[in-house]
Amino acid sequence: MPKLSTEKKITGVVVPLGALYTKENPIIGEFADLVPFAQFCKQSGLKLIQLLPINDTGTQSSPYSGLSAFALHPIYIRISQVPGFDQLYAKDAKFKKQYDSFVSNHKYSLRYDYDNILNKKITLLQMLYEQTPTGTTGEPVEELAKWIKKNSWIKTYAVYKNLKWKYMQASWKSWLVEDQHKTAEEIAKLWDKKAFKKEHLFYAWTQFIADQQFTQAVDAVHAEGILLKGDMPILMNEDSCDIWAFPEFFNQNLKAGSPADGENPTGQNWGFPTYNWKNLKDADYVWWKDRLKTASKYYDAYRLDHILGFFRIWAIPATDCNALNGHTEPYACFKKDDLYELGFDDDRIRWLSKPHIPTGVVEEITWNHEIAHKILEILCERIGNEELWLFKNSVKGSQQIWDTSFGELCNQDGAFRIKQKLVEYWSNRTLLEVAKNKYIPLWTYGQSTSWGTLNETEKSELLKLFEAVNKKNEKLWKKQANEIFTAITSDIKMIPCGEDLGVGIECVPKTMAQHNILGLRVVRWCRKWEKEGQPYIPFEDYTPLSVTTTSVHDSTTIRSWWDGEKSSDSSHQSSEKLSVRELIDEESDAFTPEVAEKILAAGAKSASMWYVNPLQDYLYMNKKYWLENADDERINVPGSVNQFNWTYRIPCSVEALNEDSDLINKIKKITER
């Protein structure tokens, strides 16, 4: 295996495995396709291939929506290389017809059909399995038995997958109560039950095949002198094997997300449970350690997704639909006594911490005072004889407001508008009572009605209190991250990298550096945002312990960035300004192959240790690879769920890339920099 060093500069490429297209396999990228792709990388001088996550995601096409932290995705198995394929294809007309139909019906297209391909592959794998000694007898052959013994996670995964199959892929939360949670002992008993053993072994056999094929590909990649970098999503889908089997390691009453910002005024609710770091710590972080140990069988380096989440995660009550009433985990807080000291009595504290809804908010929609009262009485309690209302204690979140029926009190449109207003008021507060007598400032407290009623002295005193809490938070977050990184990264040979985009917390870069974790520097976002004109940071000023890249899977490619997103900042005359044209040394407004080459060449001058770009951005140096619509060349559009996301395909075969000496030489010039 090639030796990996953080002292030697490396240029690499990022590609989703499913995007690779070869003449032998025009359906979806598979493990075996890494071999010719590594040959292209070797010719081009690229030393590292970074993959998006390749774990099993079940019916979800997003690689960041893991069904398992350990299992590989069976969609990347090459059916024709499964042992027994040739014999079954020759003697079984039904199998031959199924396979031929699968291949002929999936010719190259700009996006691949995830659901259809997965379903067809599972069917073919089941047919192949039935012909194996294990599939015939329901007992594992010696080689499979040894593999199962080495991979203890497989039993839990197989039992879970079989139950999920029986429940027609429904979330485990909708299963019969007795199946919604199983102890380790119960899972072991289910695994050994003769009635289910053959079915359980199918999932073990499938993972055994996937591991074999991926390992063979990894060995071939290493033989070409190329390194492989994996991707560890920080969160797990709530409908995952891991949360089903290890609920003690997750907070299912809290969902992860991000607070409000300019682009997301109500924040983001990702819907994934947060971690219970206390329980993970008590268990010596064994789940995370095993996860990284499993990944280290294949990878030389790995990307820790959303590394800020190891310091603190934005935690949203599961009862809320948006992220406004979220808070950091862990968090520092203050209590009523602290507010009493500032002169706030119980009534003022209630005013600051509980939304007060005027009757008029509803009345202006119903145009009827009496009906407005009746509607408010469903969710709220009136304050004395005032035309002000408080939410009832039984109301636990904004989702409950959306789910409430007003019956015949108003029409559908009116009900929607009223709920919309009430949801807005749910987050109209200065203070958030996170737990009994534990308060923090709401992230958007400055926009609340109660904050606007305070005098300048009161605001000043509260801001001092908030600042004191922030300082305590920094210490908490640093302590937590230090403990986690020390536990999970110290014994792993893989080089850790962290996705630290948009992080403005002082302790994060220092702690990452302490643990030799490379940060991420995306050229278009490396700017001095706090300065006038938001100048670009010169490449030579990038942090050495980092990875520079031109684009990421959640952004547009450099083509869309250049044509529509970069600021036309050459007209700005600030001395602080380093315009994009000066940064890239390019005057042209139009994006061309020459501009692409200049952008890539300029980034190669970065002080970062690694320079790893999406394959799409390299392909722009030859116009024959351009798609008509630049938006079709991106991988994901955040905030949307559709068949477009995560199904990108490269616009030519890998064999064609290997034969393109012009593109290879252009990439070589960049890697030699």
C-alpha positions in Angstrom: 0.0 0.0 0.0 1.4 3.5 -0.8 2.6 5.4 2.2 0.5 8.4 3.0 2.1 11.5 4.4 0.7 14.9 5.3 4.0 16.5 4.5 3.9 15.7 0.8 1.6 17.7 -1.5 -1.1 15.6 -3.2 -3.4 16.3 -6.1 -6.6 14.2 -6.4 -10.1 13.9 -7.7 -13.5 13.5 -6.2 -16.1 11.3 -7.8 -19.3 9.5 -6.7 -18.7 5.8 -7.4 -22.1 5.5 -9.1 -21.1 8.2 -11.6 -18.4 6.1 -13.3 -19.3 4.8 -16.7 -17.4 2.1 -18.6 -18.1 0.4 -21.9 -18.4 -2.9 -20.1 -20.8 -1.3 -17.6 -22.9 1.6 -18.8 -25.5 1.1 -16.0 -24.1 2.5 -12.8 -20.6 2.8 -11.5 -19.5 -0.3 -9.6 -16.5 -1.3 -7.4 -14.7 -2.8 -10.4 -14.9 0.5 -12.3 -12.4 2.0 -9.9 -9.6 -0.1 -11.6 -9.7 1.6 -15.1 -10.4 5.0 -13.4 -7.2 4.5 -11.3 -5.3 3.9 -14.5 -6.6 7.3 -15.8 -5.6 8.9 -12.6 -2.1 7.5 -12.8 -1.6 8.7 -16.4 -2.8 12.2 -15.2 -0.6 12.4 -12.2 -3.5 12.3 -9.8 -2.5 10.6 -6.6 -5.8 10.3 -4.7 -9.4 9.3 -5.5 -12.0 10.5 -3.0 -15.4 8.8 -3.1 -18.7 9.9 -1.7 -20.1 7.5 0.9 -20.7 4.0 -0.4 -22.6 2.5 2.5 -26.0 0.9 2.1 -28.7 3.6 2.0 -31.7 1.3 1.2 -34.4 3.1 -0.8 -32.6 6.5 -0.4 -30.3 7.6 -3.2 -28.5 10.1 -1.0 -25.2 8.6 0.2 -25.5 10.7 3.3 -28.7 8.9 4.4 -27.1 5.8 5.7 -29.1 2.6 6.5 -25.9 1.2 8.0 -22.7 2.6 9.2 -20.9 -0.6 8.2 -22.5 -2.3 5.3 -21.5 -1.6 1.7 -24.1 -0.7 -0.8 -25.1 -3.8 -2.9 -25.9 -1.5 -5.8 -22.2 -1.3 -6.6 -21.8 -5.1 -6.9 -20.9 -6.2 -10.4 -23.3 -9.1 -11.1 -21.3 -10.7 -13.8 -18.3 -11.1 -11.4 -20.3 -12.9 -8.7 -19.1 -16.5 -8.3 -21.5 -18.8 -10.1 -22.7 -16.2 -12.6 -21.4 -17.9 -15.7 -22.9 -21.3 -14.8 -26.3 -19.9 -13.9 -26.4 -17.6 -17.0 -25.6 -20.7 -19.2 -28.2 -23.1 -17.7 -31.0 -20.9 -16.4 -33.1 -19.3 -19.1 -35.1 -17.2 -16.6 -31.9 -15.8 -15.0 -30.4 -15.1 -18.5 -33.5 -13.3 -19.6 -33.6 -11.2 -16.4 -29.9 -10.3 -16.7 -30.0 -9.5 -20.4 -33.1 -7.3 -19.8 -31.4 -5.5 -17.0 -28.3 -4.7 -19.2 -30.2 -3.8 -22.4 -32.8 -1.6 -20.6 -30.1 0.5 -18.9 -28.1 2.1 -21.5 -26.1 5.3 -20.8 -28.1 8.3 -19.7 -27.2 11.6 -18.0 -28.7 10.4 -14.7 -29.2 6.8 -13.6 -32.4 5.3 -12.3 -31.5 4.4 -8.7 -34.7 2.6 -7.6 -34.9 0.5 -10.7 -31.3 -0.5 -10.8 -31.3 -1.4 -7.1 -34.4 -3.5 -7.3 -33.2 -5.4 -10.4 -29.8 -6.0 -8.8 -31.3 -7.4 -5.6 -33.5 -9.7 -7.7 -30.4 -11.0 -9.6 -28.4 -11.4 -6.4 -31.2 -13.4 -4.9 -31.3 -15.7 -7.9 -27.5 -16.2 -7.7 -27.7 -16.8 -4.0 -30.2 -19.5 -4.4 -27.7 -21.5 -6.5 -24.9 -21.3 -3.9 -24.3 -24.0 -1.3 -25.3 -21.6 1.4 -28.5 -20.6 -0.5 -29.3 -24.3 -1.0 -28.6 -25.6 2.5 -29.2 -22.5 4.7 -25.8 -23.0 6.3 -22.7 -20.8 5.5 -19.8 -22.4 3.7 -16.5 -22.2 5.5 -15.2 -19.1 3.7 -18.5 -17.2 4.5 -18.5 -18.4 8.1 -15.0 -17.1 8.6 -16.0 -13.7 7.1 -19.1 -13.5 9.4 -16.9 -14.2 12.4 -14.6 -11.3 11.5 -17.4 -8.9 10.9 -19.6 -9.1 14.0 -21.9 -6.2 12.8 -23.3 -8.4 10.0 -25.7 -10.3 12.2 -27.4 -7.2 13.4 -27.5 -5.8 9.9 -28.9 -9.1 8.4 -31.7 -9.4 11.0 -32.6 -5.8 10.5 -32.6 -6.0 6.7 -34.7 -9.2 6.8 -37.3 -7.5 9.1 -37.3 -4.5 6.8 -38.0 -6.8 3.8 -40.9 -8.4 5.6 -42.3 -5.0 6.5 -42.0 -3.9 2.8 -39.2 -1.4 3.5 -41.3 0.6 6.0 -39.6 2.5 8.8 -38.8 0.3 11.8 -40.9 2.9 13.8 -44.0 1.5 12.1 -43.2 -2.1 12.7 -45.1 -4.2 15.3 -44.0 -3.1 18.8 -42.1 -6.3 19.5 -39.9 -5.7 16.5 -39.3 -2.0 17.0 -36.5 -2.7 19.4 -34.4 -5.8 20.0 -31.6 -6.3 22.5 -28.3 -7.7 21.4 -29.3 -11.1 22.9 -32.7 -11.0 21.0 -30.9 -10.2 17.8 -28.5 -13.1 18.3 -31.4 -15.4 18.9 -33.2 -14.2 15.8 -30.0 -14.7 13.7 -29.8 -18.3 14.8 -33.5 -19.2 14.2 -33.6 -21.9 11.7 -36.7 -20.5 10.0 -34.9 -17.3 9.1 -31.3 -18.4 8.8 -31.3 -18.8 5.0 -32.8 -15.3 4.6 -30.3 -13.8 7.1 -27.4 -15.4 5.3 -28.5 -13.8 2.0 -27.7 -10.4 3.4 -24.4 -11.7 4.9 -23.5 -13.3 1.6 -24.3 -10.1 -0.3 -22.0 -8.1 2.0 -19.3 -10.8 1.7 -19.5 -10.4 -2.1 -19.4 -6.6 -1.9 -16.4 -6.7 0.4 -14.6 -9.1 -1.9 -15.2 -6.9 -5.0 -14.4 -3.6 -3.2 -11.2 -5.1 -1.7 -10.0 -6.3 -5.1 -10.6 -2.9 -6.6 -8.8 -1.2 -3.7 -5.8 -3.5 -4.1 -5.7 -2.6 -7.8 -6.0 1.1 -7.1 -3.1 0.8 -4.7 -1.1 -1.1 -7.2 -1.3 1.9 -9.5 0.2 4.1 -6.7 -3.2 5.8 -6.0 -4.6 6.5 -2.6 -8.2 6.1 -1.7 -10.2 8.5 0.5 -13.6 7.7 2.0 -16.4 9.8 3.5 -17.9 9.4 6.9 -21.4 11.0 7.2 -21.6 12.3 10.7 -25.3 11.4 11.1 -27.4 8.3 10.5 -30.9 8.1 9.0 -33.4 7.6 11.8 -34.6 4.6 9.9 -31.2 2.9 10.1 -30.0 -0.4 11.4 -27.7 1.4 13.9 -30.4 3.5 15.5 -32.7 0.5 15.7 -30.1 -1.7 17.3 -28.3 0.9 19.4 -30.9 3.5 20.5 -28.8 4.3 23.6 -26.2 6.0 21.3 -28.7 8.4 19.8 -31.1 11.2 20.9 -34.3 10.4 19.0 -36.2 13.3 20.6 -33.8 15.7 19.0 -33.1 16.2 15.3 -29.9 17.6 13.8 -29.8 20.7 11.6 -28.4 24.2 11.4 -29.6 27.5 12.8 -31.1 30.4 10.8 -28.9 32.3 8.4 -29.4 34.6 5.4 -30.2 31.8 3.0 -32.3 29.8 5.5 -34.3 32.2 7.6 -35.9 29.3 9.6 -32.7 27.2 9.7 -32.4 23.7 8.4 -33.9 20.5 10.0 -32.1 17.5 8.5 -34.4 15.0 10.3 -31.5 12.9 11.6 -31.2 12.1 15.3 -28.4 13.6 17.3 -25.8 11.5 19.2 -26.0 10.8 22.9 -22.3 11.5 23.4 -22.5 10.7 27.1 -23.6 7.1 26.4 -21.0 6.8 23.6 -18.3 8.0 26.0 -19.4 5.5 28.7 -19.1 2.7 26.0 -15.6 4.0 25.1 -16.9 5.2 21.8 -16.9 1.6 20.6 -19.5 2.2 17.8 -17.4 5.0 16.3 -14.2 3.1 16.7 -15.6 0.0 15.0 -17.0 2.2 12.2 -13.6 3.7 11.4 -11.8 0.4 11.8 -14.2 -1.1 9.2 -13.5 1.8 6.8 -9.8 1.5 7.3 -9.9 -1.8 5.5 -10.4 0.1 2.3 -9.3 3.8 2.8 -6.0 5.6 3.3 -7.8 8.8 4.4 -11.3 9.8 5.3 -13.5 12.9 5.4 -15.5 13.6 8.6 -18.7 15.2 7.4 -19.9 18.3 9.3 -17.0 18.2 11.7 -18.6 21.0 13.7 -21.1 18.4 14.9 -18.3 16.8 17.0 -17.9 20.0 18.8 -21.6 20.9 19.0 -24.6 19.9 17.0 -27.6 22.1 16.3 -30.3 20.1 18.1 -34.0 20.7 17.2 -36.9 19.2 19.3 -38.5 16.4 17.3 -41.8 18.1 17.9 -40.7 21.1 15.8 -40.8 21.4 12.0 -38.2 24.1 11.5 -34.9 24.8 13.3 -35.7 28.1 15.0 -36.3 26.7 18.5 -33.2 24.6 18.3 -30.1 24.8 20.5 -26.6 23.6 20.6 -25.7 20.3 22.2 -23.9 20.5 24.6 -24.9 23.9 25.9 -24.2 26.3 28.8 -27.2 28.1 30.3 -28.4 30.5 32.9 -31.2 30.2 35.5 -33.9 32.3 36.9 -31.7 33.6 39.7 -29.4 35.1 37.1 -32.3 36.9 35.6 -33.6 38.0 39.0 -30.1 39.5 39.6 -30.6 41.6 36.5 -34.0 42.9 37.8 -36.4 40.7 35.8 -39.3 39.3 37.9 -41.4 36.3 37.0 -43.8 38.3 34.8 -40.9 39.8 32.8 -39.2 36.4 32.5 -42.5 35.0 31.2 -42.7 37.8 28.7 -39.2 37.1 27.5 -39.5 33.3 27.3 -43.0 32.6 26.2 -44.7 33.8 23.0 -47.6 36.2 23.6 -50.1 36.0 20.8 -52.5 39.0 20.3 -56.1 38.1 19.4 -55.7 40.4 16.4 -53.3 38.0 14.7 -56.1 35.5 14.1 -58.9 38.0 13.9 -57.4 39.7 10.9 -57.7 36.4 9.1 -61.2 35.3 10.3 -62.7 38.9 10.4 -64.7 37.6 13.4 -63.6 38.3 17.0 -65.6 35.5 18.6 -64.3 32.9 16.1 -60.8 34.1 16.6 -61.2 33.4 20.4 -62.6 29.9 19.7 -59.7 29.1 17.4 -57.1 30.4 19.9 -58.8 28.5 22.7 -57.8 25.2 21.0 -54.1 25.8 21.4 -53.8 28.7 23.8 -54.9 30.1 27.2 -56.0 33.7 27.5 -54.1 36.0 29.9 -56.8 37.3 32.2 -59.1 39.7 30.4 -56.3 40.8 28.0 -56.4 40.2 24.3 -53.2 38.2 24.7 -52.7 34.5 24.7 -50.1 31.9 25.8 -49.6 28.5 24.2 -51.0 25.8 26.5 -48.4 23.6 28.3 -49.7 20.7 26.2 -48.4 22.3 23.0 -44.9 20.9 22.6 -43.8 22.1 19.2 -44.7 23.8 15.9 -45.5 20.5 14.3 -48.4 20.1 16.7 -49.7 23.5 15.5 -49.6 22.3 11.9 -51.4 19.1 12.8 -54.2 20.8 14.7 -57.7 20.8 13.2 -59.9 23.9 13.5 -63.0 22.0 12.3 -65.6 24.3 10.7 -64.3 27.4 12.4 -62.5 28.5 9.2 -61.9 27.3 5.6 -58.8 25.5 4.5 -57.0 28.6 3.3 -57.8 30.4 6.5 -56.6 27.5 8.6 -53.3 27.4 6.8 -52.7 31.2 7.3 -53.6 31.0 10.9 -51.3 28.0 11.5 -48.6 29.9 9.7 -49.0 32.9 12.0 -49.1 30.7 15.1 -45.9 28.8 14.0 -44.2 32.2 13.6 -45.2 33.2 17.1 -44.0 29.8 18.5 -40.5 31.1 17.8 -41.2 34.7 18.8 -39.3 34.9 22.1 -36.1 36.2 23.5 -35.2 33.3 25.8 -35.7 29.6 25.3 -36.3 27.4 28.3 -34.3 24.3 27.2 -35.1 22.4 30.4 -36.7 23.3 33.7 -35.1 26.5 34.9 -32.4 26.4 32.2 -32.5 29.2 29.8 -30.5 30.2 26.7 -31.0 33.0 24.2 -33.1 32.0 21.1 -30.8 32.2 18.1 -33.0 34.8 16.5 -33.8 36.7 19.8 -33.0 40.0 18.2 -36.1 39.7 15.9 -38.5 38.9 18.8 -41.3 41.2 20.0 -40.1 41.0 23.6 -36.5 42.0 22.8 -37.8 45.1 21.0 -39.6 46.2 24.2 -36.5 46.2 26.3 -34.6 49.4 27.1 -30.9 49.8 26.2 -29.8 49.0 29.8 -31.7 45.8 29.9 -30.5 44.8 26.5 -26.9 45.5 27.5 -27.2 43.4 30.7 -28.7 40.5 28.8 -26.0 40.7 26.1 -23.3 40.4 28.8 -25.1 37.3 30.2 -25.3 35.9 26.7 -21.6 36.5 26.1 -20.7 34.8 29.3 -22.7 31.8 28.2 -21.0 31.8 24.8 -17.6 31.6 26.5 -18.7 28.7 28.6 -20.0 27.0 25.4 -16.6 27.3 23.7 -15.0 25.5 26.6 -17.7 22.8 26.5 -17.4 22.3 22.8 -13.6 22.2 22.8 -13.6 19.6 25.6 -16.1 17.4 23.9 -14.3 17.4 20.5 -11.0 16.8 22.2 -12.3 13.7 24.0 -14.0 12.4 20.8 -11.1 12.9 18.5 -8.6 11.5 21.0 -10.7 8.4 21.4 -11.6 7.7 17.7 -8.7 8.9 15.6 -5.6 8.0 17.6 -5.5 4.3 16.8 -6.6 4.6 13.1 -4.0 4.8 10.4 -6.2 6.7 8.0 -5.6 10.5 7.7 -8.6 12.4 9.0 -10.0 15.4 7.1 -12.9 17.5 8.3 -15.7 19.4 6.4 -15.5 22.6 8.4 -17.3 25.0 6.0 -18.9 28.0 7.5 -17.4 27.5 10.9 -16.8 30.7 12.9 -15.9 29.2 16.3 -12.5 30.0 17.5 -11.8 26.6 19.1 -12.6 24.5 15.9 -9.4 25.2 13.8 -7.2 25.0 16.8 -8.6 21.7 17.9 -8.5 20.3 14.4 -4.8 21.3 14.1 -4.1 19.7 17.5 -5.4 16.3 16.1 -3.8 16.8 12.7 -7.2 16.9 11.0 -7.1 18.6 7.6 -9.7 21.3 7.0 -11.5 22.2 3.8 -10.9 25.3 1.6 -13.4 25.8 -1.2 -12.0 28.5 -3.5 -15.2 30.5 -4.0 -15.9 30.7 -0.3 -12.4 31.5 0.9 -13.0 35.2 1.4 -12.6 37.7 4.2 -16.3 38.0 4.7 -16.0 40.6 7.5 -14.1 43.1 5.3 -15.5 45.6 2.9 -16.0 44.0 -0.5 -15.4 40.6 1.0 -12.0 40.0 -0.8 -10.8 36.6 -1.8 -8.0 35.1 0.3 -4.8 34.7 -1.7 -4.0 31.0 -2.3 -0.6 31.3 -0.6 -2.4 32.4 2.6 -4.5 29.2 2.9 -4.0 27.0 6.0 -1.4 24.3 5.1 -3.2 21.7 7.1 -6.1 21.7 4.7 -7.6 20.4 1.4 -8.3 22.9 -1.3 -11.1 22.2 -3.8 -12.8 24.1 -6.6 -16.3 22.8 -5.8 -18.1 20.4 -3.5 -21.0 17.9 -4.1 -23.5 20.4 -2.6 -22.4 23.3 -4.8 -22.5 24.1 -8.5 -19.5 23.3 -10.6 -16.9 25.9 -11.6 -18.7 26.5 -14.8 -21.9 27.7 -13.1 -19.9 29.6 -10.6 -18.0 31.5 -13.2 -21.0 32.1 -15.5 -23.5 33.1 -12.8 -22.4 33.1 -9.2 -19.0 34.9 -8.8 -19.3 38.5 -8.1 -18.4 41.0 -10.8 -16.2 42.7 -8.3 -13.5 44.2 -10.6 -15.4 47.5 -10.5 -15.0 47.7 -6.7 -12.1 50.0 -5.9 -11.5 49.0 -2.3 -7.8 48.5 -1.6 -8.7 45.5 0.4 -10.3 43.9 -2.6 -8.7 40.9 -4.3 -11.1 40.3 -7.2 -11.7 36.9 -8.6 -10.1 38.0 -11.9 -6.9 38.9 -10.0 -7.0 35.7 -8.0 -7.4 33.5 -11.2 -5.5 35.9 -13.5 -8.3 35.9 -16.1 -10.2 38.8 -17.7 -12.8 36.8 -19.7 -16.4 36.9 -18.6 -17.3 33.8 -20.6 -16.4 30.4 -19.2 -14.1 28.5 -21.6 -11.8 25.4 -21.4 -9.0 27.9 -21.1 -10.7 29.6 -18.1 -11.2 26.2 -16.5 -7.6 25.4 -16.9 -6.6 28.7 -15.3 -8.9 28.2 -12.4 -7.5 24.7 -11.7 -3.9 25.9 -12.2 -4.4 28.8 -9.9 -5.8 26.6 -7.2 -2.8 24.3 -7.5 -0.7 27.2 -6.0 -2.6 26.9 -2.8 -0.6 26.4 0.4 -2.9 23.5 1.3 -1.3 20.0 1.6 -3.9 18.5 -0.7 -5.7 19.7 -3.8 -8.7 17.5 -4.6 -11.3 18.6 -7.2 -14.5 17.1 -8.6 -14.0 15.2 -11.8 -16.5 17.5 -13.5 -14.2 20.5 -13.0 -11.3 18.7 -14.6 -13.4 17.7 -17.6 -14.2 21.3 -18.3 -10.7 21.6 -19.9 -12.1 19.8 -22.9 -15.4 21.2 -24.3 -16.5 17.9 -25.8 -17.4 16.7 -22.2 -19.6 19.7 -21.5 -23.4 19.0 -21.1 -25.7 21.5 -22.7 -27.1 22.6 -19.4 -24.4 23.3 -16.7 -26.9 22.5 -13.9 -27.1 18.9 -15.1 -23.4 18.6 -14.2 -23.9 19.1 -10.4 -24.4 16.2 -8.0 -26.9 17.6 -5.5 -29.2 20.5 -4.9 -29.5 21.0 -1.1 -33.0 21.4 0.2 -34.6 19.3 -2.6 -35.6 15.7 -2.8 -36.0 14.2 -6.3 -34.6 11.7 -8.7 -32.0 14.2 -10.0 -30.0 14.4 -6.8 -27.1 12.0 -6.3 -27.6 10.2 -9.7 -25.0 12.1 -11.8 -23.1 10.2 -14.5 -19.8 11.2 -16.2 -20.4 12.3 -19.8 -18.1 9.7 -21.3 -16.6 6.2 -20.6 -13.6 5.8 -18.4 -11.9 4.1 -21.4 -12.4 7.3 -23.4 -10.7 9.3 -20.6 -7.8 6.9 -20.7 -7.4 7.6 -24.4 -7.7 11.4 -24.1 -4.0 12.4 -24.2 -4.9 16.1 -24.4 -6.9 16.1 -21.2 -4.4 13.8 -19.5 -1.6 16.3 -20.3 -3.6 19.3 -19.1 -4.3 17.6 -15.8 -0.6 16.6 -15.6 0.4 20.2 -15.8 -1.8 21.0 -12.9 -0.5 18.1 -10.7 3.1 19.0 -11.5 2.5 22.5 -10.0 
